[in-house]
Amino acid sequence: MLTTRIFGATSIAVVLGAVTYFSGVSIAKAADIDAKKIFMTHCKTCHGEDGHPTDLGTGLGAREFANAEWQAKTTDEQIIKQINNGTPEKMMPFKEKLTQDEIKALVSVIRSFGKK
């Protein structure tokens, strides 16, 4: 009976470890990322709290994240690339300021503006 419990617990641990290892993001790390807080800290100045550009953002050509057409034609990879690299004289690159996991987490926040 004890051997069965030990085997069962070990099996679960091995499966969870394999899933975590092959996913590339640890479970604890993913749970620690507050993407909305990151957006409010680094993005809202230009992109607004609701995905509509602020006056400053409009002047810099910030995207209208709530625009359904933009949401439909823009891939997650394009969003990640834009956040990483920025646009000279318009948007600063964040690849040195945020981790790749944090940048990827921002995609869900940006996508959420298209659902409103």
C-alpha positions as CSV (number, residue, x, y, z in Angstrom):
1,M,0.0,0.0,0.0
2,L,2.8,2.4,0.9
3,T,4.7,1.5,-2.2
4,T,1.6,2.3,-4.3
5,R,1.3,5.8,-2.8
6,I,5.0,6.5,-3.2
7,F,4.8,5.4,-6.9
8,G,1.7,7.5,-7.5
9,A,3.2,10.6,-5.9
10,T,6.5,10.1,-7.8
11,S,4.6,9.7,-11.1
12,I,2.7,12.9,-10.6
13,A,5.9,14.8,-9.7
14,V,7.6,13.4,-12.8
15,V,4.7,14.4,-15.1
16,L,4.5,17.9,-13.7
17,G,8.2,18.3,-13.9
18,A,8.2,17.2,-17.6
19,V,5.4,19.6,-18.5
20,T,7.1,22.4,-16.8
21,Y,10.5,21.7,-18.4
22,F,9.1,21.3,-21.9
23,S,6.8,24.3,-21.7
24,G,9.8,26.7,-21.2
25,V,8.1,28.6,-18.3
26,S,8.1,27.4,-14.8
27,I,4.7,27.2,-13.1
28,A,5.7,29.6,-10.3
29,K,7.2,32.1,-12.8
30,A,4.0,32.2,-14.9
31,A,1.9,32.7,-11.8
32,D,4.0,35.5,-10.6
33,I,3.5,37.7,-13.7
34,D,0.8,40.4,-13.3
35,A,0.5,41.4,-16.9
36,K,-2.1,44.1,-16.2
37,K,0.2,45.7,-13.7
38,I,3.0,45.7,-16.2
39,F,0.7,47.3,-18.8
40,M,-0.3,50.0,-16.3
41,T,3.3,50.7,-15.4
42,H,4.9,50.7,-18.8
43,C,2.2,51.1,-21.5
44,K,-0.8,53.1,-20.3
45,T,0.9,56.5,-20.6
46,C,0.6,56.2,-24.4
47,H,-1.9,53.4,-24.9
48,G,-4.4,54.4,-22.2
49,E,-5.9,52.3,-19.5
50,D,-8.5,50.9,-21.9
51,G,-6.5,50.4,-25.1
52,H,-7.4,53.8,-26.5
53,P,-4.4,56.0,-27.1
54,T,-3.9,59.0,-24.8
55,D,-3.2,62.5,-26.4
56,L,0.5,61.7,-26.0
57,G,0.1,58.3,-27.6
58,T,-1.9,59.7,-30.5
59,G,0.9,62.2,-31.2
60,L,3.4,59.3,-31.3
61,G,1.2,57.1,-33.4
62,A,0.3,54.6,-30.7
63,R,-1.9,51.7,-31.8
64,E,-5.6,51.7,-31.0
65,F,-5.7,48.3,-29.2
66,A,-9.5,48.3,-29.1
67,N,-9.8,48.5,-32.9
68,A,-11.2,45.2,-34.1
69,E,-9.6,45.4,-37.5
70,W,-6.1,45.9,-36.0
71,Q,-6.8,43.0,-33.6
72,A,-7.7,40.7,-36.5
73,K,-4.8,41.5,-38.7
74,T,-2.0,41.6,-36.1
75,T,-0.4,38.4,-34.9
76,D,0.8,37.7,-31.3
77,E,4.3,37.5,-32.8
78,Q,4.0,41.0,-34.3
79,I,2.9,42.4,-30.9
80,I,5.8,40.7,-29.2
81,K,8.3,41.9,-31.8
82,Q,6.9,45.5,-31.5
83,I,7.2,45.4,-27.7
84,N,10.8,44.0,-27.9
85,N,12.1,46.4,-30.6
86,G,9.9,49.5,-30.3
87,T,9.8,52.1,-33.0
88,P,12.6,54.7,-33.3
89,E,11.5,58.1,-31.9
90,K,8.1,56.8,-31.1
91,M,8.1,53.7,-28.8
92,M,11.0,52.6,-26.7
93,P,12.2,49.0,-27.0
94,F,11.4,46.9,-23.9
95,K,13.6,43.9,-24.5
96,E,16.1,45.3,-22.0
97,K,13.5,46.4,-19.5
98,L,11.1,43.4,-19.4
99,T,11.7,39.7,-19.5
100,Q,10.5,37.7,-22.5
101,D,7.9,36.1,-20.2
102,E,6.6,39.5,-19.2
103,I,6.4,40.7,-22.8
104,K,4.5,37.5,-23.8
105,A,2.1,38.1,-20.9
106,L,1.3,41.6,-22.2
107,V,-0.2,40.0,-25.4
108,S,-3.2,38.8,-23.4
109,V,-3.8,42.3,-22.0
110,I,-3.6,43.8,-25.4
111,R,-5.9,41.2,-26.8
112,S,-8.4,41.8,-24.0
113,F,-9.0,45.4,-25.3
114,G,-10.4,44.0,-28.6
115,K,-13.1,42.1,-26.7
116,K,-14.8,45.1,-25.2
